[in-house]
């Protein structure tokens, strides 16, 4: 995980994904505003990497996820949600420049999952093309899971 700070008030979820996947924020779509069907866009963006997303409503009675996950919670800065990176159920990184304010009521987890466990997870420069230009500065990872 690398600490990627959000650039706009609405790209915290994308910054969390960039942090977990060790990508530049510029290489992750802003699902909050760039797509009417943000869930479909997220699914389509993750699929070439052999990844999917699972959403689990926060409940104090449930065991927290192991490893890295995105936590969506109520923001202390207004009437909107904010996303942070968690590791083993603890906040590991808040992409907000105002991170000292933290988050309020926890709402749900976003877990990245492997779509086909028989195929490797591939996060490589070859997977990312924008405007017909191959982006070559991304980390290369190939493994059986995150």
PyMOL commands that set and color helices and strands:
alter all, ss='L'
color gray80, all
select helices_A, chain A and resi 12-21+25-27+38-47+99-101+125-127
alter helices_A, ss='H'
color red, helices_A
select strands_A, chain A and resi 51-57+68-75+81-87+90-93+103-114+121-123+129-130+133-134+141-143
alter strands_A, ss='S'
color yellow, strands_A
deselect
rebuild
show_as cartoon
